[in-house]
Amino acid sequence: MIRALAAIAVAGLVALTGSAALAATQTPTPAPTPTPRDQTIPGLSVQMAGDIPASANSQTPYAVMVEAISTLQTVNNATVTLSMTNAPFADIAELTAFGASPSDTPVRLLSSSPVSDGTPSGGQLQAGTHTSTTIMIPAGGFGLPTDAPGVYGVVVKLTVDGQSVWTRATPLTWQPSALPQLAVTAVASITGAASRVAGLLVAASDPRVALLVDPTALTEEQRLSLDGREAYALPAANIDVTSAAHADTPGLIEDAVSRSRGVSNLQWIAVAAATDESTVSAATKEGAAAVLVDARWADVDAPPGGGAYDAGTIDGAATVPIVVANRPMSSMLASRSPADSTSTAWVLAQAAFVASSGAGSVVVAPGDGWSVEGTRPSRALRALLDAPFVTSRPLSAVLSAPDHPSIKLPALTTKPSDAAADDVVGAVSALTRLDDLAKATTKSSKVIADAERGVLESLSLSNRVDLAYRAAQTTAARDAANTALASVTVTSGSRLLLVSSSGSVPITVSNSLDVPVTVRLAVTSLSPILRTKEQPTVTIDAKSDTMVKVPVAAISSGDVDLSVALRTESGATLAVAETLRVRVRAAWGNLTTGVFTAALVVLLIAGLFRTIRRGRKDTRLRPTTETPVAGASDDDA
């Protein structure tokens, strides 16, 4: 059945090839032969057991293990084969082409083995039975020269009735100890959400790796764990320093760096997306120890020997060292999935090509896009640093090395991925206002902290890879910041009444934050007929309203507009001024007082008159001559 399907597929491919050739009769070049695809057997699952060995030499054996299970049917005549390319690859481009289409590269069969199912003959996959088959190449079994290192290709296949049903292609670095020595400076960026930070710390737990950490994203325990490690700080949320510099808004860098310095005393390093004077100068002025150019956006190649560049002076100030990560090695380490059994082999092969080129020294920085498992140290990074042709070099040695090669930087290198200047300026404004609001609270507010973090993260370096996501995150951050800033407001009605020449105007202030806040009411009369006597300060409990009485004095009656703004005790504005209309009726109060006073006078005069009248002779009662006796009456006489 499988052979019949294969025959039909081949016939179809021949027909397609013939059609293509007829359509292009004007060119003598024949159409390329399509790469054969693996046949599909429903229910058959195949994978490598663990990582494929990344290197080999003539003194040790080489072994791979293939695991297979068929869940729906029994599969007969199943065989695992291992083949190798006839010649080493010249460069990474040839190796990449091999990985994409291994059938296009000539190979020689080295070994094969029937699938091991426990039976004497083997080669059968019983339905529902898991099998493991090992193929081993003995020491010296590759038949390769012992004095010539190189990168070859290995192809592992599972075939059924001679037809390939599963293929895995991987590099093999041969005789790595004979390669030129390569000093590797490994640098890992630790930033992002809590789970991401935890996973990156585990992946980069090898003490030979220099860490660039966002201290504001780490817990106290994680910050303490950095003791003894080569570590540097990133600005909060690893903000896009280049976008801030290109927008001529150093305030964003200053804000983010100050937040990191608030929880850590580590020197900070700017990770840049452009190699220009604007970025380097902004980082230098804010006290950075160095600028590390991310391999994804590097404008220049790394300096010979893998050190750092010296840009001389900019605006009269000596610049910090400029480190450029090796693009091929950094990209390879960052992009290869840790779940791929061939990733370690690919990273080591890339390092072998770089070493063979005579690089001597490189900086490998996978950046904040590094793919990691999160539960154990990076196997690919460990294999790289453990390779016999690799020595580890600290980042501090790169920065402190004398005689950095000079580089002339362009003044400004704008890029399509730069954040919009309006977004950068708006972020600085929002952060400033949120900071002022935070200073007015009696304790830390999660609402404010989340809003500030959102603003910073919307302008993180990692957002350069997805501009649509950055736009959406920027909008969401702006909305969250505005909501937090509107948490403390004046909620009084727009019309108030004052019926006295001296009294208090009641103003209601609302606080929807999760913590109490202390505000000063800056009340200003917009008319001379009403004068405010003081600007009261009040503390409002979380999620509550408070009525504040503002003393005023009225000169005359009329309608007056009052401007009411909420400020911190130091004078920073928390809520912009709102206008309240006050109807001042000072005469009403005077009339009421007069009427009340007149009434008192009348009552006083009436009382005096009554008292005087009682004191006259003709109004007194004369005494009688008869004195009644208790119990007596006229009938008793």
C-alpha positions in Angstrom: 0.0 0.0 0.0 2.7 2.4 1.0 4.7 1.6 -2.1 1.7 2.2 -4.3 1.1 5.6 -2.7 4.8 6.4 -3.2 4.6 5.4 -6.9 1.6 7.7 -7.3 3.3 10.5 -5.6 6.4 10.1 -7.7 4.3 10.0 -10.9 2.6 13.2 -9.8 5.9 14.9 -9.1 7.2 13.9 -12.5 4.2 15.3 -14.2 4.5 18.6 -12.3 8.2 18.8 -13.2 7.5 18.2 -16.8 4.8 20.9 -16.8 7.3 23.4 -15.2 9.9 22.6 -17.8 7.4 23.1 -20.7 6.4 26.5 -19.3 10.0 27.7 -19.2 11.3 26.6 -22.6 13.3 29.8 -22.9 15.8 28.8 -20.2 18.1 25.8 -20.3 18.0 25.3 -16.5 15.7 22.4 -15.6 13.3 22.9 -12.7 14.6 21.6 -9.4 13.5 18.2 -8.2 11.0 18.7 -5.2 12.4 17.4 -1.9 10.7 14.1 -1.0 8.5 14.4 2.1 8.1 11.8 4.8 5.2 9.5 4.5 2.5 9.8 7.1 1.2 6.8 9.1 -1.8 7.7 11.3 -1.1 7.2 15.0 2.7 7.0 14.6 4.7 9.3 16.9 8.5 9.4 16.8 11.0 11.5 18.7 14.6 11.7 19.8 15.3 10.6 23.4 17.2 13.6 24.8 19.5 15.8 22.9 21.4 14.5 19.9 25.2 14.7 20.6 26.5 18.0 19.4 30.1 16.9 18.8 32.2 13.8 18.2 35.9 12.7 17.9 37.8 9.7 16.9 38.3 8.4 20.5 34.7 8.1 21.7 31.6 6.4 20.3 28.6 8.3 19.1 25.0 7.2 19.9 21.5 8.3 19.4 18.2 6.9 20.7 14.9 7.0 18.8 11.6 6.5 20.6 8.4 5.5 18.7 4.9 4.5 19.5 2.0 3.5 17.1 -1.3 4.1 18.8 -3.7 2.9 16.0 -2.1 0.0 14.2 0.9 -2.4 14.2 3.7 -1.2 11.9 6.0 -3.8 10.3 9.4 -3.5 8.8 10.4 -0.4 10.8 14.1 0.5 10.8 16.1 3.4 12.2 19.0 4.6 10.0 21.9 7.1 10.6 23.7 8.8 7.7 26.3 11.5 7.5 27.2 14.0 4.8 30.2 13.2 2.6 32.0 16.5 3.2 32.0 19.2 5.9 30.0 22.4 5.3 31.8 25.5 4.2 29.7 27.9 6.3 26.5 28.4 8.2 24.5 29.1 5.0 25.3 25.6 3.7 24.4 24.1 7.0 21.1 26.0 7.2 20.2 24.8 3.7 20.9 21.2 4.8 18.8 21.6 7.8 15.9 22.9 5.7 16.2 20.1 3.1 18.5 17.3 4.2 17.5 15.1 1.2 19.2 17.6 -1.2 22.6 16.9 0.4 24.5 13.7 -0.5 24.9 11.4 2.5 26.4 8.0 3.2 24.7 5.4 5.4 26.7 4.6 8.5 24.4 2.3 10.5 20.8 1.0 10.7 18.8 -1.1 13.2 15.4 -2.6 13.2 13.0 -1.0 15.7 13.6 -2.9 19.0 10.3 -4.5 20.2 11.7 -7.3 22.3 11.3 -10.0 19.6 14.3 -11.8 18.0 13.6 -10.5 14.5 12.6 -7.0 15.6 11.3 -4.3 13.2 7.8 -4.4 14.4 5.9 -1.7 16.3 3.0 -3.3 18.1 0.0 -1.1 18.4 0.1 0.8 21.7 3.7 -0.3 22.6 6.4 2.2 23.2 9.8 1.3 21.8 13.3 2.7 22.1 16.0 2.0 19.5 19.6 3.0 19.9 22.1 3.4 17.1 25.8 3.6 18.0 28.8 4.5 15.9 31.9 3.1 17.6 35.0 5.2 18.1 36.6 5.8 14.7 33.5 4.6 13.0 32.8 7.8 11.1 35.8 7.3 8.9 36.7 11.0 9.1 40.3 12.5 9.3 41.5 12.9 12.8 43.5 16.1 12.1 40.8 18.1 10.3 38.0 19.6 12.3 34.7 20.5 10.6 30.9 20.7 10.8 29.1 17.8 9.1 25.5 16.8 8.8 23.9 13.8 10.4 20.5 12.5 9.2 18.5 10.1 11.5 15.5 8.4 9.8 12.7 6.0 10.7 11.7 4.0 7.6 8.8 1.6 7.1 9.1 -0.8 4.1 12.0 1.4 2.9 10.0 4.6 2.9 10.9 7.4 5.2 8.2 8.3 7.8 10.3 10.5 10.1 13.5 12.5 9.6 15.7 14.5 11.9 18.7 16.5 10.5 21.4 17.9 12.9 24.9 19.3 12.7 27.8 17.4 14.1 31.0 19.3 15.1 33.9 16.9 14.4 37.1 17.0 16.4 36.2 20.3 18.3 39.4 20.3 20.3 41.3 21.0 17.1 39.4 24.1 16.4 40.9 27.6 17.0 40.2 28.9 20.5 37.3 31.2 21.0 36.7 33.4 24.1 33.0 33.7 24.7 31.4 36.4 26.9 27.9 35.2 27.6 25.4 37.9 28.7 21.8 37.2 29.7 19.0 39.8 30.0 16.7 39.2 32.9 13.5 41.2 32.6 9.7 40.7 32.1 6.9 39.2 34.1 7.6 37.3 37.3 7.4 33.9 35.7 9.6 34.9 32.8 12.2 36.4 35.2 12.2 33.2 37.3 12.7 31.1 34.1 15.5 33.3 32.8 17.4 33.2 36.1 17.3 29.4 36.1 18.4 29.2 32.4 21.3 31.6 33.1 22.3 30.1 36.4 25.8 29.1 35.2 28.1 31.5 37.1 30.1 32.1 33.9 27.1 34.1 32.5 27.0 37.8 33.1 23.5 39.0 34.1 21.8 42.2 33.0 18.8 42.3 35.4 15.8 44.6 35.8 16.0 45.0 39.6 12.4 46.3 39.7 11.2 43.0 38.2 13.0 40.8 40.8 11.9 39.8 44.2 14.1 40.7 47.2 15.2 37.0 47.4 16.1 37.0 43.7 18.1 40.3 44.1 20.0 38.7 47.1 20.8 35.6 45.0 22.9 37.8 42.7 25.6 38.1 45.4 28.8 36.8 43.9 27.6 36.9 40.3 28.7 39.3 37.6 25.6 41.4 37.4 24.5 44.8 36.0 21.3 46.6 36.2 18.9 47.4 33.4 16.6 50.4 33.6 13.1 49.6 34.8 11.2 47.4 32.3 14.3 47.5 30.1 12.9 50.6 28.4 13.9 51.3 24.8 16.8 53.7 25.5 17.3 54.3 21.8 13.7 55.4 21.2 14.0 57.8 24.2 17.2 59.2 22.8 15.8 59.6 19.3 12.8 61.4 20.7 15.1 63.7 22.6 13.4 62.7 25.9 16.1 61.8 28.4 13.5 62.1 31.1 12.3 58.6 30.3 15.8 57.1 30.7 16.3 59.1 33.9 13.0 57.9 35.4 13.6 54.2 34.5 17.2 54.3 35.8 16.1 56.0 39.1 13.6 53.2 39.7 16.3 50.6 39.3 18.6 52.5 41.5 15.9 52.7 44.1 16.2 49.0 44.8 19.7 48.1 43.6 23.2 49.7 43.6 24.4 47.7 40.6 26.0 49.6 37.7 23.6 49.9 34.8 24.1 49.0 31.2 22.0 50.4 28.3 20.9 47.8 25.8 20.6 49.7 22.5 18.8 49.2 19.2 21.1 51.6 17.3 24.7 52.4 17.2 24.6 56.2 17.0 25.7 59.2 18.9 22.2 60.0 20.1 21.9 56.7 22.0 25.4 56.5 23.3 25.4 60.1 24.5 22.1 59.7 26.3 23.3 56.5 28.1 26.6 58.2 29.0 25.0 61.3 30.5 22.8 59.1 32.7 25.8 57.3 34.1 25.7 53.9 32.2 28.7 51.7 32.6 28.5 50.6 28.9 26.2 50.3 25.9 25.4 46.8 24.7 24.0 46.8 21.1 21.4 44.2 20.7 22.3 41.7 17.9 18.8 42.0 16.4 19.3 45.7 15.5 23.1 46.0 15.4 24.2 48.5 12.7 27.8 47.5 12.8 29.7 44.2 13.2 31.4 43.4 16.4 35.0 44.7 16.6 37.9 42.4 15.8 38.7 40.3 18.8 35.1 40.7 20.1 35.9 43.6 22.5 34.3 47.0 22.7 34.4 50.1 20.7 35.5 53.5 21.8 33.4 56.4 20.3 35.7 59.1 21.7 33.9 62.2 23.0 30.4 63.4 22.2 29.3 66.9 23.3 32.6 67.2 25.1 32.1 64.1 27.3 34.0 60.8 27.0 31.7 58.0 26.0 31.3 54.6 27.7 32.4 51.4 25.9 30.2 50.1 23.2 29.8 46.3 23.1 28.3 44.7 20.0 27.0 41.2 20.4 27.9 38.6 17.8 24.8 38.5 15.6 25.0 34.9 14.3 25.8 33.2 17.7 23.4 35.4 19.7 20.5 34.8 17.2 21.2 31.1 17.1 21.1 30.8 20.9 18.0 33.0 21.3 15.9 31.4 18.6 16.5 27.7 19.0 13.8 26.0 21.0 15.0 24.2 24.1 12.5 21.5 23.3 14.3 20.7 20.0 16.7 17.9 20.5 19.1 19.4 17.9 19.3 22.9 19.4 22.5 22.2 21.3 24.2 20.9 18.2 23.2 23.9 16.1 24.5 26.4 18.7 27.9 24.5 18.9 28.1 24.3 15.1 27.6 28.1 14.8 30.4 28.6 17.4 32.6 26.3 15.4 32.2 28.4 12.2 32.9 31.6 14.2 36.0 30.1 15.7 37.2 28.9 12.3 36.8 32.4 11.0 39.5 33.6 13.4 37.2 35.7 15.6 39.2 35.0 18.7 36.6 36.5 21.1 32.8 37.2 20.9 30.0 38.5 23.1 26.9 36.2 23.0 23.8 38.0 24.2 20.5 36.3 23.3 18.6 39.3 24.7 15.1 39.4 26.2 13.8 37.2 23.4 15.7 34.2 24.6 13.7 30.9 24.4 14.2 29.0 27.6 12.5 26.1 29.4 12.2 27.9 32.6 12.8 24.8 34.8 16.5 24.0 34.3 19.7 25.6 33.1 20.1 26.2 29.4 21.6 23.0 27.9 22.7 24.8 24.8 24.5 27.5 26.7 26.2 25.0 29.0 27.4 23.0 26.0 28.7 26.1 24.4 30.7 27.2 27.4 31.9 23.6 28.0 33.1 23.1 24.4 36.9 22.2 24.3 37.6 25.1 22.0 35.7 27.7 24.1 37.0 29.7 27.1 34.7 31.9 29.2 35.5 35.6 29.4 33.8 37.9 31.9 32.0 41.0 30.6 34.1 43.1 33.0 37.2 42.0 31.2 35.7 43.2 27.9 34.8 46.6 29.4 38.1 47.1 31.1 40.4 46.0 28.3 42.8 48.7 27.2 42.9 50.2 23.7 39.4 49.6 22.5 39.2 50.2 18.7 37.8 53.5 17.7 34.6 54.0 15.9 33.0 57.0 14.3 29.3 57.0 15.0 26.5 58.6 12.9 24.7 61.4 14.7 21.3 59.7 14.4 20.2 56.4 12.9 16.4 56.4 12.9 14.6 53.1 12.4 11.0 52.1 11.5 10.8 50.3 14.9 11.5 53.5 16.9 8.6 54.4 19.2 6.7 57.6 18.2 8.1 60.7 19.9 4.6 61.6 21.1 4.3 58.3 22.9 7.6 58.8 24.6 6.8 62.3 25.7 3.4 61.2 26.8 4.9 58.4 28.9 7.2 60.8 30.7 4.2 63.1 31.5 2.2 60.2 32.8 5.0 58.9 34.9 5.6 62.3 36.4 2.0 62.8 37.4 1.7 59.2 38.7 4.8 59.8 40.9 3.2 63.0 42.3 0.0 61.0 43.1 2.1 58.3 44.8 3.8 60.9 47.0 0.4 62.1 48.2 -0.6 58.6 49.5 0.1 57.4 53.0 1.4 54.1 51.8 2.2 52.2 48.6 -0.7 51.9 46.1 -0.9 48.8 43.9 -3.2 50.8 41.5 -0.5 53.5 41.0 2.4 50.9 40.8 0.6 48.9 38.2 -0.2 52.0 36.1 3.5 53.1 36.2 4.7 49.6 35.3 2.3 49.5 32.4 3.6 52.8 31.0 7.2 51.6 31.2 6.5 48.2 29.7 4.7 49.8 26.8 8.1 51.3 25.8 10.2 48.3 26.6 12.9 47.2 24.1 11.2 43.9 23.4 8.2 45.7 21.9 10.3 46.6 18.9 9.7 43.2 17.5 5.9 43.6 17.4 4.8 47.2 16.5 1.1 46.3 16.5 1.4 44.9 20.1 3.3 48.0 21.2 0.6 50.3 19.9 -2.1 48.3 21.7 -0.1 48.2 24.9 0.6 51.9 24.7 -3.1 52.6 24.4 -3.9 50.3 27.3 -1.1 51.9 29.5 -2.4 55.4 28.7 -5.9 54.4 29.7 -4.8 52.8 32.9 -2.7 55.8 33.8 -5.6 58.2 33.2 -7.9 56.0 35.3 -5.4 56.1 38.2 -4.9 59.8 37.9 -8.6 60.4 38.0 -8.9 58.5 41.3 -8.8 61.7 43.4 -11.4 64.2 42.2 -13.7 67.0 43.3 -17.3 65.6 43.2 -19.3 68.5 44.6 -22.2 69.8 42.6 -21.4 72.6 40.2 -23.7 75.1 42.0 -23.4 76.1 45.7 -25.2 78.7 47.8 -23.7 81.1 50.4 -26.2 83.1 52.4 -23.7 85.0 54.7 -20.9 87.4 54.3 -18.7 85.1 56.2 -18.9 81.3 56.3 -17.6 78.1 54.6 -18.1 76.6 51.2 -18.6 72.8 51.4 -16.5 70.9 48.8 -16.7 67.1 48.5 -13.5 65.2 47.4 -13.6 61.6 46.3 -10.7 59.0 46.6 -11.2 55.7 44.7 -7.6 54.6 45.3 -6.8 51.5 47.3 -4.9 53.6 49.9 -5.6 56.9 51.8 -4.4 60.1 50.2 -3.5 63.5 51.6 -4.5 66.5 49.4 -4.5 70.3 49.7 -7.5 72.1 48.2 -6.3 75.1 46.2 -9.4 77.2 46.0 -9.3 80.5 44.2 -12.2 83.0 43.7 -12.5 84.4 40.2 -14.4 87.4 41.5 -13.4 90.1 44.0 -16.8 89.9 45.8 -15.7 86.6 47.4 -12.4 85.9 49.1 -11.0 82.6 50.3 -9.4 82.6 53.8 -7.3 79.4 53.6 -6.4 76.3 51.6 -7.2 73.3 53.8 -5.3 70.0 53.8 -7.2 66.8 54.3 -6.6 63.1 54.3 -9.2 61.0 52.6 -9.5 57.3 53.3 -9.3 54.7 50.6 -12.5 54.4 48.5 -14.3 57.1 50.3 -15.6 60.7 50.1 -14.8 63.6 52.4 -16.5 67.0 52.7 -14.1 69.8 53.2 -15.3 73.2 54.4 -13.3 76.1 52.9 -13.6 79.4 54.9 -14.6 82.4 52.7 -15.7 86.0 53.2 -18.2 87.8 50.9 -18.0 91.5 50.1 -21.3 91.7 48.4 -23.9 89.5 46.8 -23.6 87.9 43.3 -22.7 84.8 41.4 -19.0 83.8 41.8 -16.9 81.2 40.1 -14.5 79.2 42.3 -11.5 77.4 40.8 -10.8 74.2 42.8 -7.6 72.2 42.2 -6.2 69.3 44.2 -2.5 69.5 45.0 0.0 67.6 47.1 1.4 69.3 50.2 4.4 70.3 48.2 2.3 71.9 45.5 2.2 69.4 42.7 -1.1 69.2 40.9 -3.1 66.0 41.4 -6.4 67.1 39.8 -6.7 70.0 37.3 -8.8 72.9 38.4 -12.6 72.6 38.3 -15.0 75.5 38.3 -17.8 75.7 40.9 -20.5 78.4 40.7 -21.3 79.9 44.1 -24.4 82.1 44.6 -23.4 84.6 47.2 -26.4 86.3 49.1 -24.6 88.2 51.8 -27.7 90.6 52.3 -29.8 87.6 53.2 -27.6 86.9 56.1 -27.6 90.6 57.2 -31.4 90.8 56.9 -31.8 87.7 58.9 -29.4 89.0 61.5 -31.3 92.3 61.6 -34.7 90.7 61.9 -33.4 88.4 64.7 -31.9 91.4 66.5 -35.1 93.5 66.1 -37.1 90.6 67.5 -34.8 90.4 70.5 -35.2 94.2 71.1 -38.9 93.9 71.0 -38.9 91.0 73.4 -36.6 92.9 75.7 -38.8 96.1 75.7 -41.9 94.0 76.3 -40.3 92.3 79.2 -39.2 95.6 80.7 -42.7 97.1 80.2 -44.3 94.1 82.0 -41.9 94.4 84.8 -42.6 98.1 85.3 -46.3 97.6 85.1 -46.2 95.0 87.9 -44.5 97.5 90.1 -47.3 100.2 90.1 -49.5 100.8 93.2 -52.9 100.5 91.5 -52.0 97.2 90.1 -51.1 95.5 93.4 -53.6 93.3 95.3 -54.9 94.6 98.7 -54.9 92.1 101.7 -58.5 90.9 103.0 -59.7 91.3 106.7 -60.9 87.7 106.9 -58.5 84.9 106.8 -60.0 81.7 105.4 -59.5 78.6 107.5 -58.8 75.4 105.9 -61.9 73.3 105.6 -64.3 76.2 106.5 -67.3 77.5 104.4 -70.3 79.8 104.6 -72.6 77.0 105.6 -70.8 76.6 108.9 -71.8 80.0 110.2 
